[in-house]
Structures are given as C-alpha cells and as structure tokens.
Amino acid sequence: MLNQGQSAVDLLGWRLIDQSDGSPEFTFPAYVMQPQTTVRVYTNEDHPESGGFSYQRGSSIWNNSDPDTAALIDPSGAVVSTRSYPPSC
C-alpha cells in the first residue's frame, strides 16, 4: 500500500479485505504512514522493515482457483482502493 498523498495518515481502523469473499479481513492498528511511503501486509510473516503487518494465517489468502480482489476500506467504510489478482498468484 502506498500513501500517495502529501499528508501522513493514521491507519487505525482501516481494513484490508478479500472483496471477493468478504474475508479474511485485516484491520490496521494505530500506525502513522508518512507521505510517499509504503507498507505491506503478509499472510503469515513479520517484516518490520516494510510495516510488519500480518494476517497471521497458515494458508494463503490470494492463492485461489478464482480471481481475487483486495479492497482497502477507510474507517468510514468507503472503499479507497482495489487491486485484482489472477488465480494462483
């Protein structure tokens, strides 16, 4: 995820979901993302150098037989961004 804006954003309450299924869902804790920086959310790994966020799942989230779409949702419930992934990515 890239903060393309000119201001820092607190990610508290933002959610990342598999829009195709509605789950799994990752809800961000308090974390201030500076302008023009990125963070990653992993399936079951911790990488503090890139945000360090993880779904803490033992199985892949995006490795399905059907295409998936990830959605980033702000605290008000608005979909801010989506990205589709091909099957078995």
C-alpha positions in Angstrom: 0.0 0.0 0.0 1.4 3.4 -1.0 0.4 6.7 0.6 0.2 8.9 -2.5 -0.9 11.9 -0.6 1.0 14.9 0.8 0.0 14.2 4.4 0.6 11.5 7.0 -2.3 9.1 7.5 -3.1 7.2 10.7 -4.2 3.7 9.6 -6.1 2.9 12.8 -9.4 1.3 11.8 -8.5 1.0 8.1 -9.3 -2.5 6.7 -7.9 -4.8 4.0 -10.2 -7.5 2.8 -10.6 -10.1 0.1 -13.5 -8.4 -1.6 -14.4 -11.5 -3.5 -15.2 -13.4 -0.3 -15.5 -10.7 2.3 -12.8 -12.4 4.3 -10.3 -12.7 5.6 -10.1 -9.2 6.9 -7.1 -7.3 8.3 -7.8 -4.3 10.5 -4.9 -1.9 10.9 -3.7 -0.9 14.4 -2.6 2.7 15.1 0.2 3.3 12.6 1.1 6.6 11.0 2.0 6.2 7.4 4.1 9.1 6.1 3.5 10.6 2.6 5.1 8.6 -0.3 5.8 5.6 1.9 4.6 2.0 1.6 3.5 -0.8 3.9 2.9 -4.5 3.2 0.5 -6.9 4.8 1.7 -10.5 4.7 -0.2 -13.8 5.1 1.9 -15.2 8.0 5.2 -13.4 8.2 6.5 -10.4 10.1 8.7 -7.9 8.3 9.0 -4.7 10.4 11.1 -3.0 7.7 8.0 -2.9 5.5 5.3 -2.2 8.0 5.4 -5.6 9.8 1.7 -6.3 9.4 0.4 -9.9 9.1 -2.9 -11.7 8.8 -1.3 -14.4 10.9 -2.9 -17.1 8.8 -1.4 -20.5 8.0 -2.9 -20.6 4.5 -2.5 -18.3 1.5 -5.1 -15.6 1.1 -4.8 -14.9 -2.6 -4.0 -18.4 -3.8 -7.4 -19.5 -5.1 -8.8 -21.1 -8.2 -10.8 -17.9 -9.0 -9.5 -14.3 -9.3 -9.4 -12.3 -6.1 -9.8 -8.6 -5.5 -8.2 -6.9 -2.4 -10.0 -3.8 -1.1 -8.7 -1.1 1.1 -11.5 0.4 3.2 -11.2 3.5 5.3 -12.7 3.8 8.8 -15.9 5.3 7.4 -16.5 2.2 5.3 -15.6 3.7 1.9 -13.6 1.6 -0.5 -10.5 3.7 -1.2 -8.6 1.3 -3.5 -8.9 -2.2 -5.0 -6.5 -4.5 -6.7 -7.3 -7.7 -8.5 -5.1 -10.8 -8.5 -5.2 -13.7 -11.0 -5.8 -17.2 -9.8 -2.9 -18.9 -8.0 -0.8 -15.7 -7.8 
